[in-house]
Amino acid sequence: MTWNYRVVKFNGGEGEFDEPYFEIKEVYYNRDGSLAGYCDAPVSGNTFEEVVEVLSQMKSDMHRAIIDEEEFYRVDTKREELE
């Protein structure tokens, strides 16, 4: 399983987020490259340098296409489970 940082577009519609908004997430992929899921992408580390490295990696991944949250709902739930 692989992962990278991606911008995910959320369509809103509830509470304070009634308009679309965007978040950086850790996105995971199955072996065949299909979407497996996502989780929050904290900017943290044991040192300042590690935090800078996380931010640098996030920035370098920003060239990738934005993923709409709806794409995760279309993922076949019978695909291989997260390892």
VEXZAVEX-464312 format. One record per residue (C-alpha): y, z, x; residue in three letters. Coordinates in Angstrom, 2 decimals. Each point is the difference from the previous one (the first is absolute). Example, Ala and Ser with C-alpha at 12.3 -4.5 7.8 and 13.67 -1.06 7.14 Angstrom:
# VEXZAVEX-464312
yy;zz;xx;base
-4.50;7.80;12.30;Ala
3.44;-0.66;1.37;Ser
This chain:
# VEXZAVEX-464312
yy;zz;xx;base
0.00;0.00;0.00;Met
3.47;-0.83;1.21;Thr
3.47;1.06;-1.06;Trp
3.67;-0.66;0.63;Asn
3.38;0.98;-1.36;Tyr
1.19;-2.06;-2.96;Arg
2.86;0.09;-2.44;Val
-1.35;0.53;-3.51;Val
2.12;-0.85;-3.05;Lys
-0.39;2.43;-2.88;Phe
1.09;-1.23;-3.39;Asn
1.40;3.28;-1.27;Gly
0.18;0.68;-3.69;Gly
-0.28;3.78;-0.05;Glu
2.40;2.89;0.53;Gly
2.61;-0.36;2.69;Glu
-1.66;-3.17;1.33;Phe
0.57;-2.25;-3.01;Asp
0.98;-2.89;2.30;Glu
-2.19;-1.68;2.63;Pro
0.01;1.69;3.42;Tyr
-1.64;-0.48;3.40;Phe
-1.91;2.33;2.34;Glu
-1.71;-0.36;3.36;Ile
-3.70;0.81;-0.35;Lys
-3.09;-0.01;2.18;Glu
-2.04;-2.83;-1.54;Val
-3.75;-0.18;0.62;Tyr
-2.16;-3.11;-0.08;Tyr
-3.71;-0.64;-0.47;Asn
-1.96;-1.88;2.64;Arg
0.60;-3.26;-1.86;Asp
3.77;0.56;0.15;Gly
0.40;0.91;-3.66;Ser
2.14;2.97;-1.03;Leu
-1.85;3.32;-0.06;Ala
2.87;2.39;-0.79;Gly
3.08;1.72;1.31;Tyr
1.40;3.44;0.77;Cys
3.29;1.56;1.00;Asp
1.26;-0.86;3.47;Ala
1.51;3.15;1.48;Pro
2.30;-0.31;2.97;Val
-1.33;2.85;2.09;Ser
-1.43;0.80;3.40;Gly
-0.63;2.77;2.49;Asn
2.92;-1.15;2.13;Thr
3.28;-1.80;-0.52;Phe
-1.47;-2.99;1.85;Glu
-2.89;-0.19;-2.48;Glu
2.48;-0.06;-2.91;Val
1.90;-2.82;1.71;Val
-3.29;-1.88;0.49;Glu
-0.87;0.31;-3.71;Val
3.44;-1.33;-0.94;Leu
-0.40;-2.84;2.48;Ser
-3.38;-0.96;-1.46;Gln
1.43;0.11;-3.53;Met
2.83;-2.27;1.07;Lys
-2.34;-2.47;1.68;Ser
-2.11;-0.21;-3.19;Asp
3.00;-0.84;-2.21;Met
-0.49;-3.76;0.52;His
-3.02;0.14;-2.30;Arg
0.36;-1.00;-3.66;Ala
0.90;2.66;-2.57;Ile
-2.97;1.07;-2.13;Ile
0.57;0.62;-3.70;Asp
-1.70;3.19;-1.20;Glu
-1.78;-2.05;-2.67;Glu
-2.09;-1.65;2.72;Glu
-1.78;3.31;0.61;Phe
-1.02;0.25;-3.65;Tyr
-1.73;-3.38;0.25;Arg
-2.21;1.16;2.89;Val
-3.69;-0.18;-0.88;Asp
-1.13;3.63;-0.21;Thr
-3.54;-0.99;1.00;Lys
1.07;-1.08;3.50;Arg
-1.09;2.06;2.96;Glu
1.37;3.53;-0.05;Glu
2.54;1.30;2.50;Leu
-1.77;1.03;3.17;Glu
